[in-house]
């Protein structure tokens, strides 16, 4: 299982993520925002208030997305991108 080392939450409800294997990915959270557990994330200020916990991205009320999902469904981004 890959682990998230760093992440940046963007205004367009995407996450730029660096994983422990050195890869960089962009993950689109927008498709998840209609699920009840993620509805709070529609507030961009709440969405952008993230932390890294247990190898993944986590929000204040403990919403998170599996690091495997972030990795497998994320799109590769330029390695020189700052995360």
Order of alpha helices (4+ residues) and beta strands (2+ residues): beta-beta-beta-alpha-beta-beta-alpha-beta
